[in-house]
Amino acid sequence: MNILLIITRGDIGGAQTSVFNLAREFSKRGHTVTVGIGRDGDTLPTMLEREGIAWMRLVHLTRGHNPLDMFRFIIEMKNILSLKKYDVLHVNSSNALVAALSTKLVSKKNRPKTVFTFRGMSLLDTHYELSALKRYIYTLFFRIFLPCVDVSVFVSKENMERGKELGMAKNARVIYNGLALSDEDFLSRGEARRELGALCNTVIPDDAFLVGSIGRIAYQKDYAFLVRAFAQLKKSHEHAHLIIIGDGDERALVEKEIEALHLSESVHLVGAVPEGFRFAKAFDLFTLTSRYEGLSITLIEALIAGLPIVASDVGGNAETILPEGLYELGDEEGFLQACERVLRLSEHERKARTKSKADMFTLARTVDEYEEVYRV
């Protein structure tokens, strides 16, 4: 098959990681793959070039909501689809959804099958703060363009149920995100701690209780909550340290919280690090305090690393981690109780149950299911 994958930005995040993994695996299976990327971000193009995977810059695809840009992108995609026959157009971001309309503007012989994946869109989550007017406009946007899509894919059952409530789940199915990681892809505990210590310009003792998280320092991840909850956790784990791998527009807010709680010696913001998952085994406890999620790639990475995990009960988190590790969004006491529950599990029981969960999220399984969608 000749497959065209579309994503709005080329910076690395969960959606971009998923697109990269799909592109690489489809290529290995003998398919011809091209990735179309909006005009922002160079990390994903660099990764694709390293793997010898073709990509193109879509100059009119942006994160904004300018109707003129949307119209130009529709025409841009029409021209692309008219010049070359693709069997599948797979759209992986909401701003790119208008590309589905482009398929109706080309001749039938050049018209690809169109698949759209809801990659944890904030609109689907009741915890996302959005005015009634904006929610109505976004809902209207999807109801206009989704009929141009042949198959809609949700990355979690929770998201699909929410999609049904909003009238967005016609001809839809769930396909979990998957990864092709093994134990060898992670640094050992000692190596990870030494390298993280160097990045933090500090020494992390082997006996330190290390709490970690990986993700953008943005509204979605609510790291200010994590810092406040960690301040309480430190009362029962005196030698605890918190390390956050990632960067973003709320870094100053999180730094202010750290300073206000006098945690500068024990909370460390590492910044963005390529392949940050490699450090996962440094952590005694992995956390994800998101306000909303689709199906978190970082949780899957933590599962494969065999870590104790605590996460907010939003999006697909309940489908990903052990139930002992879930807490209600914004509940500091619930967060602390979840920490104690997962840490009370015996290592043997936790690792066995975590391994069973991780087996649900293999890249091979994900690609098998997408191939089925593409062919039917």
N, C-alpha and C positions, 0 to 999 in steps of 0.2 A: 504494500500500500504506500501511497504518497501522502504523507501527513503534514499538515501545517498547524503548529501549536502557536497560540497567540497569548501574550502577557503584556500588561501595561507598562511595567517598569523593569529595568535591568538590575536594580539593586537586589541584594540577596535578602530574602525573607522566606517564610514558609511556602507561599505560592510559587516563588521562583525556584526554590529547592525541588518542589514537586515537578515542575515543568522540566527542569534539568534532568532529573532522574528518569522521567518518562522518555525524554528525547534520547538519552543515552541507551536506555534499555530497548526502545523500539529500534534504534540503529543496530544494536547487537543482534536483534532478531531478524535483520535483513530488510526492514522497512526503510524507505527514503523519508528523512525527517528534515523539516526546516522550522526554525523558531522565529516568529515575528515578535519584535520587542519595540515598545513605545520609545519616544525620543529621550527618555531619562534613564541613566544608570548604565555603567560599563562592566560591572562585576560578572553578570550572567553571560554577556557576550564573550568575555575572556575565558570563562569556564568552558563554553561551547567550542570555542576555537581550539582550546587545548585537547578536546576530545575529537576534533575533526568534524564537528556537526555544523551544518549550514545555518546561518541566521540572517535576518534582514532587519533594518531599522525602519520602523513605521513612523514617519515624521509627523503625522497628524494625530497620533494616539498619545493622549496625555491623561493625567489624573484629574484635570479640571472638568468643568461641566459647561464649557462654552459651546452653544449649539452650532456655531460656525465650524469649530474644530471637529465636532461630531460629524457634520455634513461632509467636511473634507476627508475625514477618515473613511466614511462610507464609500466615497468616490475612489479613494486610494485603494481600498480593498477590492472594489469592483474591477479596477484596472489590473490588480495583481491576479485575481481569479480568472480574468478574461485571457490573460497571457499564458497561463500555465494551468494544467489540469491537476487538481488535488483531489484525492479520494475522500479525505477527511479534513474539515476545518474544526479544530478543537480550541475553544475560547476559554481562558482561565482567569479572567478578571472582569468585573462588572463594567468598567469603562469601555472594554473591548467588545461588549455584547452587541453593539450596533453593527459589528462586522457581519452578524447573522443576516441582517437586511441586505447586505451586499450580495449574498448568494442568490437572492431572488431577482437580482438585476443582471445576472449573466445567463448565457444560453444554457439549456438543460444539459447539454453534453459536457459543460464545464462546471456544473453545479455540484459541489461536494456535500457529503453528509455533514451536518453541523451538530456539534456536541458542545454544551456549555456546562462547566463545572462551577458550582457555587462553593468557592473556597473560603467558607467561614465569613460570609458577608455580615457586617455589623447589623444591617437591617433585619436580619433573621433573628437576632437575639433580643429578648425583652429587656435585658439589662443595659442595652445601649441607649444613651440619652439622646433623643432626637425629637424635635418638635413635631406636632401632629401634621403640620403643613409639609415639612420636609419628608416625613415618612409617607405621606400621601403621594407626593411627587415621585419619590423613588419607587414606590409600589406601582404607580402608573407607568413609569419608565419600563419596568420589567414586564408588565402586562402588555405593553406595546411590542417589545422586541422578542420576548420569549416564544411567541407563536412562530417565529422564523427559525427556531431551533428544533432539530429532530429529536434529540434526547437531552434531558437535563440530568446532571449528576450532582448528588450531595455527598459531602465527605463524612457525614455522621447521620445517624438515625434521628437525633434530636433536631438537627438542621432541617431534615426533610419533613418532619412533623410540623415544624414552624412554617416551612414553605407551603405545606398543604393549607394551613390556617390562612395564609396570605394569598392563596389561589395561584401559587407559583410552582406546583409540583406535578403538572400534567406530563405524562410519559417520562417519569423520573425514576431513578434508582439510586441506591447508596453504593459508593465505592470508597473504601477507606484508603487514606494515604498509606503508602508503603515505603520502606527503606531497605537497602541491601547492605546492611552493616553487620559486622561480626565482632567478636570480642577483640580481635587483633587490630581493629580500627581505632581503639581507644588507648590512650596512654595509661600506663600503670598508675596506681594511686600515688606512689612516691614521685614518679616523673611528673605527673600532672600537678602535684602540689609544689614541686620545685619550680616548674615553669610559670605557674600562676603567681607564685611568690615573687618571681623576677618581674613579671608584668605589673605587679602591685608595688614593687620596690619594698617588699617586706619579706619576712621569713614566716612561713606557715608551719608550725610544729606538727610532727606526725600525730601527736595526741590531741590536736585541736579538733573540736567538733565543727565541721565545716558545712555550712548551709549554702546552697548555690542555686542560681537561676540563669537562664540564657534567653535573651530576647531583646527586642528594641525597647529602649527606655521611652515609652510613649504612653498615652492615655490608656490604651487597651490593656497594657500589662499591669498597671497600677502598682508600680514599685514603691511608691510612697507608703502604701498600705503594708507592703512586705517589710519595709524598714521599721515601721511602728510595731508590727507583730514580732519582728526579730528582737526588738528591745525588750519585749515581754518574755520571749523564749530564752533570752540570755540570763534571766533571773534563775532559771533551772539548769542552764548549761553555761556555767561561768566562763569557760574557755572557748565559747562559740565565736566563729567568724562568719560573716556573710560576704559572698562574692557574687557580683552580677556581671555577666559577660554580655556586652551589648552597648549601644549608644542610641541617642535619639533626642527629640526636642524637649523632653521633660527631665533631662539630666540635671539642670539647674534646680528644679523643684525637688528632686530626690536628694541632691547635695544639701539643700537647705534643711530638709528633714533630718538628714544624718547629723548635721551640725547642731540642730536644735536639741537632739536627743543625746548629744555628746558621744557619738558612736564612730568618730573618725578613725579610732585605732582598731576597730573591729569590723567595719563595713567598707568594702573595697569595690569601686567601680572600675572594671578593667578596660572598658571600651570595647569596640567591635574587634573581634578576632576571627580571622578565617578559620573555618572548620572548628568552631568553638566547642562542638560536641565532644571533641577528642579529650577534653579536660574533665569529662563528666565523672570519672571514677575518683577524682579528688574529693568529691562531696560525700558527706555522711547522710545528707538529706537534700533532695532536689525539690524545688518549689516552683509553682506557676500560679500567680495570683491574678490572672486575667479577669477583666470585666466581661469579656466575651471571647469566644473562640469558635473555630470550625472544628478541625481535628488537628491538634498541635503536633507539629513535627518534633519539637523539642521534648515533648512527653514521650514520643515513640523512641527517640534516642536514649532518653533516661531509662525506659523500659529495657531496651536492648543491653544497656550497661548494667542492668540488675539493681538499680538504686531504689531505696525507699523514696516514695513520691507523695507530696501533698499538693493538692490543686483545688482551685475554686470549682464549684459544681455548676459550670456553665458549658454551653456548646456540647462538644463530644467528649469532654473530659471524663464523664462518668462511664463512657464506653471504652475508655483507654486505660485507666489506672484501677488499682484495687479500691473497693468501696471504703475501706478504712481511711484512705487518704483524702477523702472529699470533705469540704466544708462549705457552708453557705457564704456566698459572696459578701465581703465586707465585715464578716464576723470574726473579730480578733480572737475571742475565746474559742470559737469553733476551730479556727486555724490551729491554736495551741493544742486542743484536744485531738485533732487529726494527727498532728506531729507525734503525740504520745502514743496514739493507736498504732501507727505504722512502725514506730520504733520498738513497740512491745512485741511485735511479731518475731518469731524465731527466724534466723537468717535462712534456714532450710525451707521453711514454709513460704516465706516471702519470695525467695528466689524461684521456687518451683511455680508459684502462682503468677509471678511476674513474667517468667518464661512463657507460660501458657498464653498470657495476654499478648506478649511480643510477637508470638507466632501468627497472630491475626493481621499483623501489619508488615508483611513482607512485600518488597517491590515486585517480586515475581507474581504474587497473587493480584496485586493492583493492576499490573500490565495485562495479565490474562483477562481480567474483567473488562478493561478498556478495549482490548482487541475484540472481545465478544460484542461490545456495544458498537464498535466501528463496523463490524461485519454484518450484523443483523439488519 
